[in-house]
């Protein structure tokens, strides 16, 4: 059974995205990070943070292993849900699009993670249908020198808020409703809030859903200084 929470201009759904999405209708933009089918949720972090060259000291590691618990949501790709979501949106940005059979595109969004000599991937790729050339952002997210050090890592595939803001800012027009049917800990909607956009998120894991609700409430309490707050909704007055 699904449940919905409304926080500011965001609508958060707990449940199966394949069942919820048909009830939503069209949206302006899809911005998401679906599972890639590489087992990132299944306690496979033992080697993470080790330098590629084993002779280097452990202190040169990018990050330490983190145990987020055991789960199976990243054991396979979510092809049906991804293609269903793309069909709902005029514009789409899909992280891990290189793991899916998506059409050719002129615009990949490339996140250079600045990982150096480690066993993390150098970059992550987001497929888009945006009418522009390939774009890249350099943003360190792991290790003691990472940016956004004030943000806790609460999900094994969590993205930086600034990276997701950068993605949203590539959308052709402002004021879109952003859909993320793989909401996780809510980073896409946090970025949308900080940019003054409306957001819809769907997450099937109750623990991550609760984290997302908390983070989005916090984002509304601490808005970006240069983004206007959402206009109050009109109230219909009773006729006398």
Residue pairs with C-beta under 8 A, 6 or more apart in sequence:
1 15
2 13
2 14
2 15
2 16
2 19
2 20
3 13
3 14
3 15
4 11
4 12
4 13
4 14
5 11
5 12
5 14
5 213
6 12
7 213
7 216
7 217
7 220
8 193
8 216
8 220
8 230
9 193
9 197
9 198
9 199
9 230
10 189
10 192
10 193
10 198
10 199
10 200
10 201
10 216
11 199
11 200
11 201
12 183
12 186
12 189
12 200
12 201
12 202
12 203
12 209
12 212
12 213
12 216
13 20
13 200
13 201
13 202
13 203
14 202
14 203
14 204
14 206
14 209
15 202
15 204
16 204
17 81
17 85
17 181
17 182
17 202
17 204
18 80
18 81
18 84
20 181
20 202
21 81
21 84
21 85
21 88
21 181
21 202
22 84
24 88
24 179
24 200
25 88
26 88
26 89
26 90
27 88
27 89
27 176
27 177
27 178
27 179
27 200
28 89
28 90
28 91
28 171
28 173
28 176
28 177
28 178
29 89
29 90
29 91
29 92
29 93
29 168
29 171
29 176
29 177
29 178
29 179
30 85
30 86
30 88
30 89
30 91
30 92
30 93
30 94
30 178
30 179
30 180
30 181
31 92
31 93
31 164
31 167
31 168
31 171
31 178
31 179
31 180
31 188
31 192
32 82
32 85
32 93
32 94
32 95
32 179
32 180
32 181
32 182
32 188
33 94
33 95
33 96
33 157
33 159
33 180
33 182
33 184
33 188
34 77
34 78
34 81
34 82
34 94
34 95
34 96
34 100
34 181
34 182
35 41
35 73
35 74
35 75
35 76
35 77
35 78
35 96
35 157
35 182
36 74
36 77
36 96
36 99
37 74
37 75
37 76
37 77
37 99
38 74
38 99
39 74
39 75
40 74
40 156
40 157
41 68
41 70
41 71
41 72
41 73
41 74
41 75
41 156
41 157
42 70
42 71
42 72
42 74
42 75
43 67
43 68
43 69
43 70
45 65
45 66
45 67
45 68
45 156
46 65
47 65
47 119
48 63
48 64
48 65
48 66
48 119
48 120
49 61
49 62
49 63
49 64
49 65
49 118
49 142
50 58
50 61
50 118
50 119
51 60
51 61
51 117
51 118
52 117
52 118
52 119
53 117
56 117
60 117
61 118
61 143
62 115
62 116
62 118
62 120
62 142
62 143
63 118
63 120
63 142
63 143
66 153
66 156
68 155
68 156
71 205
73 204
73 205
74 156
74 157
77 99
77 100
78 182
79 100
79 101
81 181
81 182
82 94
82 100
85 92
85 179
85 181
86 92
86 94
86 102
86 129
88 179
89 179
91 128
91 129
91 130
91 171
91 172
91 176
92 127
92 128
92 129
93 109
93 126
93 127
93 128
93 130
93 167
93 168
93 170
93 171
94 100
94 102
94 126
94 127
94 128
95 124
95 125
95 126
95 159
96 124
96 125
96 126
97 108
97 125
97 126
97 127
97 128
98 125
98 127
100 127
102 127
103 129
105 127
105 128
105 129
105 130
106 131
106 132
106 133
106 134
107 128
107 129
107 130
107 131
107 132
107 133
107 134
107 135
107 170
108 125
108 126
108 127
108 128
108 134
108 135
109 125
109 126
109 128
109 134
109 135
109 136
109 137
109 166
109 167
109 170
110 123
110 124
110 125
110 126
110 134
110 135
110 136
110 137
111 123
111 124
111 125
111 126
111 136
111 137
111 139
111 159
111 163
112 122
112 123
112 136
112 137
112 138
112 139
113 120
113 121
113 122
113 123
113 124
113 139
113 140
113 141
113 142
114 138
114 139
114 140
115 121
115 122
115 142
118 142
120 142
126 167
128 170
130 170
130 171
130 172
131 172
132 170
135 170
137 163
137 166
139 147
139 160
139 162
139 163
140 146
140 147
141 147
141 148
141 159
141 160
141 163
147 160
147 162
148 160
148 161
148 162
151 160
151 161
154 185
154 208
154 211
155 184
155 185
155 208
155 211
157 184
158 184
158 185
158 187
159 187
159 188
160 187
161 187
161 190
161 191
161 194
162 191
164 187
164 188
164 190
164 191
165 191
165 194
165 195
167 191
168 178
168 188
168 191
168 192
168 195
168 197
169 195
174 196
174 197
175 196
175 197
175 198
176 197
176 198
177 197
177 198
177 199
177 200
178 188
178 189
178 192
178 197
178 198
178 199
178 200
179 199
179 200
179 201
180 188
180 189
180 199
180 200
180 201
180 202
181 201
181 202
182 202
182 203
183 189
183 201
183 202
183 203
183 208
183 209
183 212
184 203
184 208
184 212
185 208
185 211
185 212
185 215
186 201
186 203
186 208
186 211
186 212
186 213
186 215
186 216
187 215
188 199
188 201
189 199
189 201
189 212
189 216
189 219
190 215
190 216
190 219
192 198
192 199
193 199
193 216
193 219
193 220
193 223
194 219
194 223
194 224
194 227
195 224
195 227
196 227
196 228
196 229
196 230
198 230
199 216
201 212
203 209
203 212
223 229
